[in-house]
Amino acid sequence: MPKIDADIWQDLTYADYVYVAKLAEDHGFENFWLIDSTDAYDDYCAWDSLVAINTSRMRIGPNVTNPLTRHPRVTANHMLTLHELSKGRAILGIGAGDNAVRSMGEKPASASVLREAVEIIRAKFKERKADIPIHVAAVAPLNTKMALQLADGIMGGVGGGTTAEGVSTGLQRLKDRAKEVGRDFGTLKVEVAVQFAVSHNRKEALEEMKGPVSAMMKGIFVQRSRTLPPELERFREEAKRAGEAYDYFDHLRSYTREGKLARHAQLVSDELVEAAGMLAGTPQEVLPRMKAIWQAISPFPNVSLAFRPRGVRAKRKRSFDLLVKEILPKLK
């Protein structure tokens, strides 16, 4: 049976965040991830401690921090502190940086800077004899190569977990890359991100995925890191406007913290969300697609599904609640 992670970003209330963390632990989630986002979300260094003292089994850490807004020795010190508070359950996710650095007008770290950061942090862990796994966000080719060589786990190297076919293709591609650098793929922990929005109100779920769609279009039309899929060509003008309007201060959200529809989300139609293949809808609608993804990774004992509920505040909690209570029991 696949392992499962909870990727819950910290814009919930104190009580709701503790509730979600306990819910995740009670239902067998292995890792509990938080976002390190300079402007869009609360500081993970406080909230991961909150999770640590309210749980007893799950590993806890950022998905992901970066070596630019936080010096590697600062990150190492925090993780060692978290490791002590959680009685040995800290886990580190680190990458080049996206919204945390871009909202400051900076560029993500180079592959060499990220590699050096991993080496510095690993040395500090070794010095303190702390067994803290290091997982690296592998997006660019050089970072993927470094992650395969040095990391305990890899994030993002598979691509979006929206279809079983995409996940299978991404895993095979990553397995081939591991072979190229001499890494036994079976010794590498791999997280497949599954972002979703679930509601008994289908339109509500679709709306909560407009932020992620806008982020996808930003990657296509602004960062030029991917190309527009042929099936979305008829939405080109709409998609371009949404991507160019993307606001890192509402990173991967359709709504602001105040509950207003974010500008980038206002430019995305329900039809584009559906055409982009987002996992959004009622539990009954989302279940077959999640089941197919679940089955696709079942042959890989080293691969986990990292569930990322979208929405803001209570909406995020609702999606995770429905996942745990109405979808997961039918997957296992």
C-alpha positions as CSV (number, residue, x, y, z in Angstrom):
1,M,0.0,0.0,0.0
2,P,1.4,3.4,-0.9
3,K,2.7,5.7,1.8
4,I,0.9,9.0,2.2
5,D,2.1,12.5,3.2
6,A,0.1,15.6,4.3
7,D,1.2,18.8,2.7
8,I,-0.8,21.4,4.7
9,W,0.1,25.0,4.3
10,Q,-0.2,27.2,7.3
11,D,-3.1,29.7,6.8
12,L,-5.6,27.9,9.0
13,T,-6.5,29.0,12.5
14,Y,-4.5,27.6,15.4
15,A,-7.3,25.2,16.4
16,D,-7.9,24.0,12.8
17,Y,-4.2,23.4,12.2
18,V,-3.9,21.2,15.3
19,Y,-7.1,19.4,14.3
20,V,-5.7,18.7,10.8
21,A,-2.3,17.5,12.1
22,K,-3.9,15.1,14.5
23,L,-6.3,13.9,11.8
24,A,-3.4,13.2,9.5
25,E,-1.5,11.3,12.2
26,D,-4.6,9.3,13.2
27,H,-5.1,8.2,9.6
28,G,-1.6,7.0,8.9
29,F,0.1,9.9,7.2
30,E,3.9,9.5,7.3
31,N,5.2,13.0,6.8
32,F,3.6,16.4,7.6
33,W,4.9,19.2,5.3
34,L,4.6,22.9,5.6
35,I,5.4,25.7,3.1
36,D,8.3,28.2,3.6
37,S,6.7,31.2,2.0
38,T,8.1,34.7,2.9
39,D,4.9,36.6,2.2
40,A,1.9,34.4,1.5
41,Y,1.9,32.0,4.5
42,D,2.8,32.1,8.2
43,D,6.4,31.3,9.1
44,Y,6.8,27.5,9.1
45,C,9.4,27.7,11.9
46,A,6.7,28.4,14.5
47,W,4.0,26.2,13.0
48,D,6.1,23.1,12.7
49,S,6.8,23.3,16.4
50,L,3.1,23.5,17.0
51,V,2.7,20.2,15.0
52,A,5.6,18.6,16.9
53,I,4.1,19.1,20.3
54,N,0.6,17.9,19.2
55,T,1.6,14.7,17.5
56,S,3.8,11.8,18.3
57,R,4.6,9.7,15.2
58,M,4.8,11.7,11.9
59,R,7.9,13.4,10.6
60,I,7.6,17.2,10.2
61,G,9.4,19.7,8.0
62,P,9.3,22.3,5.3
63,N,8.3,21.6,1.7
64,V,10.4,23.4,0.9
65,T,12.8,26.0,2.3
66,N,15.6,27.5,0.3
67,P,19.3,28.6,0.9
68,L,18.6,32.3,0.0
69,T,16.0,33.7,2.3
70,R,17.4,31.4,5.1
71,H,21.1,30.7,5.4
72,P,21.9,27.0,5.4
73,R,23.3,27.1,9.0
74,V,20.2,28.9,10.2
75,T,18.0,26.2,8.6
76,A,20.2,23.5,10.1
77,N,19.8,25.0,13.5
78,H,16.1,25.2,13.2
79,M,15.8,21.6,12.1
80,L,18.0,20.4,14.9
81,T,15.7,22.3,17.3
82,L,12.6,20.8,15.7
83,H,14.3,17.4,15.9
84,E,14.7,17.8,19.7
85,L,11.1,19.1,20.2
86,S,9.6,16.3,18.2
87,K,11.8,13.6,19.7
88,G,13.6,12.7,16.5
89,R,10.9,13.4,13.9
90,A,12.3,16.3,11.9
91,I,12.6,16.0,8.1
92,L,14.0,18.7,5.8
93,G,12.7,19.6,2.3
94,I,14.9,22.2,0.5
95,G,14.9,23.6,-3.0
96,A,16.1,26.5,-5.1
97,G,13.2,28.7,-4.0
98,D,10.2,29.9,-5.8
99,N,7.6,32.3,-4.4
100,A,9.7,32.9,-1.2
101,V,12.5,34.5,-3.3
102,R,10.6,35.8,-6.3
103,S,8.2,37.9,-4.1
104,M,11.4,39.7,-3.0
105,G,12.4,40.3,-6.6
106,E,15.2,37.7,-6.5
107,K,16.0,34.7,-8.6
108,P,16.0,31.1,-7.3
109,A,19.4,29.7,-6.1
110,S,21.7,28.2,-8.7
111,A,22.4,24.4,-8.6
112,S,25.8,25.0,-7.1
113,V,24.4,27.1,-4.3
114,L,21.8,24.5,-3.5
115,R,24.4,21.7,-3.6
116,E,26.6,23.7,-1.1
117,A,23.6,24.3,1.1
118,V,22.8,20.6,1.3
119,E,26.4,19.8,2.1
120,I,26.6,22.4,4.9
121,I,23.3,21.2,6.4
122,R,24.3,17.6,6.2
123,A,27.6,18.3,8.0
124,K,25.8,20.1,10.8
125,F,23.4,17.2,11.3
126,K,26.3,14.8,11.3
127,E,28.1,16.9,13.8
128,R,25.2,16.7,16.2
129,K,24.6,13.0,15.4
130,A,21.0,13.8,14.2
131,D,19.3,11.5,11.8
132,I,17.3,14.0,9.8
133,P,16.5,13.0,6.2
134,I,17.1,15.7,3.6
135,H,14.7,15.8,0.6
136,V,15.5,18.0,-2.4
137,A,13.0,19.7,-4.7
138,A,14.1,18.6,-8.2
139,V,12.8,20.8,-10.9
140,A,15.7,21.8,-13.1
141,P,18.0,19.1,-14.6
142,L,21.1,20.0,-12.5
143,N,19.1,20.1,-9.3
144,T,17.6,16.7,-10.2
145,K,21.1,15.3,-10.7
146,M,22.3,16.6,-7.4
147,A,19.2,15.3,-5.6
148,L,19.8,11.9,-7.0
149,Q,23.4,11.9,-5.9
150,L,23.1,13.4,-2.4
151,A,19.5,13.5,-1.1
152,D,17.6,11.0,0.9
153,G,14.5,11.9,-1.0
154,I,13.3,13.8,-4.0
155,M,10.3,16.1,-4.5
156,G,8.9,17.4,-7.7
157,G,11.0,15.2,-10.0
158,V,7.9,13.3,-11.2
159,G,5.7,16.2,-12.4
160,G,2.1,16.9,-11.4
161,G,0.1,14.0,-10.0
162,T,-3.1,14.7,-11.8
163,T,-3.3,11.5,-14.0
164,A,-2.1,7.9,-13.5
165,E,-0.4,8.1,-17.0
166,G,1.6,11.2,-16.1
167,V,2.7,9.8,-12.8
168,S,3.8,6.5,-14.4
169,T,5.8,8.3,-17.1
170,G,7.4,10.7,-14.5
171,L,8.5,7.8,-12.3
172,Q,10.0,5.9,-15.2
173,R,11.8,9.1,-16.3
174,L,13.2,9.6,-12.8
175,K,14.2,6.0,-12.5
176,D,16.1,6.3,-15.8
177,R,17.9,9.4,-14.5
178,A,18.8,7.6,-11.3
179,K,20.4,4.8,-13.3
180,E,22.4,7.4,-15.2
181,V,24.0,8.8,-12.1
182,G,24.5,5.3,-10.4
183,R,21.8,5.7,-7.8
184,D,19.6,2.7,-6.8
185,F,16.1,4.1,-7.4
186,G,14.8,1.9,-4.6
187,T,16.9,3.6,-2.0
188,L,15.4,7.0,-2.9
189,K,12.3,8.3,-1.2
190,V,10.1,10.0,-3.8
191,E,7.1,12.3,-3.2
192,V,4.4,12.6,-5.8
193,A,2.5,15.8,-5.2
194,V,-1.3,15.5,-5.5
195,Q,-3.0,18.9,-5.3
196,F,-6.7,18.8,-5.1
197,A,-9.9,20.5,-4.0
198,V,-12.9,18.5,-2.8
199,S,-16.3,19.8,-1.9
200,H,-19.9,18.6,-2.1
201,N,-20.4,21.8,-4.1
202,R,-18.6,21.1,-7.4
203,K,-18.3,24.7,-8.4
204,E,-16.7,25.6,-5.1
205,A,-14.0,23.0,-5.7
206,L,-13.4,24.1,-9.2
207,E,-13.0,27.7,-8.0
208,E,-10.4,26.7,-5.5
209,M,-8.2,25.3,-8.2
210,K,-8.1,28.5,-10.2
211,G,-5.0,29.7,-8.3
212,P,-3.0,26.6,-9.2
213,V,-4.2,26.9,-12.8
214,S,-2.9,30.5,-12.9
215,A,0.4,29.3,-11.4
216,M,0.6,26.7,-14.2
217,M,0.0,29.4,-16.8
218,K,2.7,31.6,-15.2
219,G,5.1,28.8,-15.8
220,I,4.2,28.6,-19.4
221,F,3.8,32.3,-20.4
222,V,6.1,34.1,-17.9
223,Q,8.9,31.7,-16.8
224,R,8.8,29.8,-20.1
225,S,9.6,26.6,-18.1
226,R,7.0,24.5,-19.9
227,T,4.8,24.7,-23.0
228,L,1.1,25.0,-23.4
229,P,-0.5,21.5,-23.9
230,P,-2.3,21.1,-27.2
231,E,-5.6,20.5,-25.5
232,L,-5.4,24.0,-23.9
233,E,-4.6,25.8,-27.1
234,R,-8.2,27.1,-27.4
235,F,-7.8,28.8,-24.0
236,R,-4.5,30.5,-25.0
237,E,-5.6,34.1,-24.5
238,E,-7.3,33.5,-21.2
239,A,-4.4,31.3,-20.0
240,K,-1.9,34.0,-21.0
241,R,-3.8,36.7,-19.1
242,A,-4.1,34.5,-16.0
243,G,-0.4,33.6,-16.0
244,E,0.8,37.2,-16.4
245,A,-1.5,38.3,-13.6
246,Y,-0.2,35.7,-11.1
247,D,0.5,37.2,-7.7
248,Y,3.0,35.5,-5.4
249,F,1.5,37.1,-2.4
250,D,-1.5,34.8,-2.9
251,H,0.7,31.8,-3.9
252,L,-1.3,28.9,-5.2
253,R,-4.5,30.3,-3.7
254,S,-7.7,31.4,-5.5
255,Y,-8.7,33.5,-2.6
256,T,-6.8,36.1,-0.5
257,R,-6.6,35.6,3.3
258,E,-9.5,38.0,3.5
259,G,-11.7,35.8,1.4
260,K,-11.7,37.8,-1.8
261,L,-11.2,36.1,-5.1
262,A,-7.6,36.8,-6.1
263,R,-7.0,38.8,-9.3
264,H,-5.2,35.9,-11.1
265,A,-8.1,33.5,-10.2
266,Q,-10.7,36.0,-11.5
267,L,-9.2,35.5,-15.0
268,V,-9.6,31.7,-15.0
269,S,-12.8,30.1,-16.1
270,D,-14.3,26.9,-14.8
271,E,-13.8,25.4,-18.3
272,L,-10.1,26.1,-18.2
273,V,-9.8,24.4,-14.7
274,E,-11.5,21.3,-16.1
275,A,-9.5,21.3,-19.3
276,A,-6.3,21.6,-17.4
277,G,-7.1,18.3,-15.7
278,M,-7.2,19.6,-12.1
279,L,-8.3,17.2,-9.4
280,A,-11.4,19.2,-8.3
281,G,-15.0,18.2,-7.7
282,T,-17.1,16.2,-5.4
283,P,-15.6,13.2,-3.6
284,Q,-17.4,10.9,-6.0
285,E,-15.9,12.7,-9.0
286,V,-12.4,12.8,-7.7
287,L,-12.3,9.3,-6.3
288,P,-11.7,7.4,-9.6
289,R,-8.8,9.6,-10.7
290,M,-7.2,9.3,-7.3
291,K,-7.7,5.6,-7.3
292,A,-5.9,5.4,-10.7
293,I,-2.9,7.4,-9.3
294,W,-2.9,5.2,-6.2
295,Q,-2.7,2.1,-8.3
296,A,0.0,3.6,-10.5
297,I,2.4,4.0,-7.6
298,S,1.5,0.9,-5.7
299,P,4.4,-1.1,-7.3
300,F,6.9,1.4,-5.9
301,P,7.4,0.9,-2.1
302,N,9.7,4.0,-2.0
303,V,7.1,6.4,-3.5
304,S,4.6,8.4,-1.4
305,L,1.6,10.5,-2.4
306,A,1.9,14.0,-0.9
307,F,-1.7,15.3,-0.7
308,R,-1.9,19.1,-1.0
309,P,-5.4,20.4,-0.3
310,R,-6.1,23.8,-2.0
311,G,-8.3,26.5,-0.8
312,V,-7.7,29.0,2.0
313,R,-8.3,28.6,5.7
314,A,-11.5,26.6,6.4
315,K,-11.7,25.6,2.7
316,R,-8.4,23.9,2.9
317,K,-9.4,22.1,6.1
318,R,-12.7,21.0,4.4
319,S,-10.9,19.4,1.4
320,F,-8.5,17.5,3.7
321,D,-11.4,16.4,5.9
322,L,-13.3,15.0,2.9
323,L,-10.1,13.3,1.5
324,V,-9.5,11.5,4.8
325,K,-13.1,10.6,5.6
326,E,-14.7,9.9,2.1
327,I,-11.8,9.2,-0.3
328,L,-8.9,7.5,1.4
329,P,-11.0,4.6,2.9
330,K,-11.9,3.7,-0.6
331,L,-8.3,3.8,-1.8
332,K,-6.8,1.5,0.8
